[in-house]
Amino acid sequence: MQLKSFRLPLGLAGACLLAAPSLHAQTPPASTLERISQTGTVRLGYREGSAPFSYLDAQGKPIGYSIDLCLKVVDALRKQPGAPRNLNVEWLPVNSSNRIAAVQSGRVDLECGVTTSNKERRQLVSFAIPTFIAHTRLLVRSDSDIQSIRDLRNRTVVTTRGTSSEQLFTDYSRERALNARLNLGQSDREAFAQVESNQAQAFVMDDVLLYTLRAGSAQPANYRITGEKISIEPLALMLRKDDPGFKKVVDGEIRRLIQQGEIYGIYQRWFQSPIPPKGTNLDLPMSYLLRDSFKAPTDWTPDYL
């Protein structure tokens, strides 16, 4: 069939040009799954120094417990109807200060780090089913007289900028008039270094990270973690809010890993076996709280957390 050419009247043509979208403008995908299908790429956010969850190996490759879980999700995405045959992974570094903004903006599809699902953050982003439950505690020098958060009156305390521990300690110190000075490190390692150098008397953070930093230090015996549990911290993969299709895939794969028992092997690899770079074994059995949560895996967490 031969196509006939025609011309619009000048006025009507101008109106159409004004109404039509630019040929160079691209309408953003309605969902993460749509964008992944269009581009053939899934964008994963990782942390550079948050072992054993998300950190870099000697070759600069992201590794860790959260990384393994995210790669399982990528495998699940490859099995989705209409998914590209060769789904590529683009790795993007994030830190405690910019990780939420990276997910909100769509720069990162799935954050594979060590992020607490709490009420404040759930107003901004979504979280998958929790895959670790930590407690906030204190790391101090072994010769310190600090046993509890109540002993921090008029002391200098450090935590990592942008973490839930920052707000937790700020509120606690104000409510109890501790008059404590709070220093903020740009990374967990930088915060720990302040205790090493006696710039701070205590490091408040998720206990699993404190145990990892202590184990990887030059003299682990110089530090101890206090017994007091200041808060419960459910850790989960983070994704964009109001994206039910993508969340269904992420939660579905995490639920499968739990129900089929695969997650126990992944946990053992990172928490009960030697890990890079020094072959450190955290020897941290799965907590009762986490094991119990796996009996009925859900992304629901109480609003007081």
WOCORGI-V399110 format. One record per run of one state. SS is the DSSP state (helix for helix, strand for strand, loop for the rest). FROM is the first residue (numbers start at 1). TO is the last residue. If there is no record, write none. Layout:
BEGIN
SS;FROM;TO / SS;FROM;TO
END
This chain:
BEGIN
loop;1;9 / helix;10;19 / loop;20;31 / helix;32;39 / loop;40;40 / strand;41;46 / loop;47;48 / strand;49;50 / loop;51;53 / strand;54;56 / loop;57;61 / strand;62;63 / loop;64;64 / helix;65;78 / loop;79;87 / strand;88;93 / loop;94;98 / helix;99;104 / loop;105;109 / strand;110;112 / loop;113;115 / strand;116;116 / loop;117;118 / helix;119;122 / loop;123;125 / strand;126;127 / loop;128;131 / strand;132;141 / loop;142;148 / helix;149;152 / loop;153;155 / strand;156;160 / loop;161;163 / helix;164;175 / loop;176;180 / strand;181;185 / loop;186;187 / helix;188;196 / loop;197;201 / strand;202;206 / helix;207;215 / loop;216;219 / helix;220;222 / strand;223;225 / loop;226;230 / strand;231;235 / loop;236;237 / strand;238;239 / loop;240;243 / helix;244;259 / loop;260;261 / helix;262;271 / loop;272;274 / strand;275;275 / loop;276;279 / strand;280;280 / loop;281;287 / helix;288;296 / loop;297;305
END
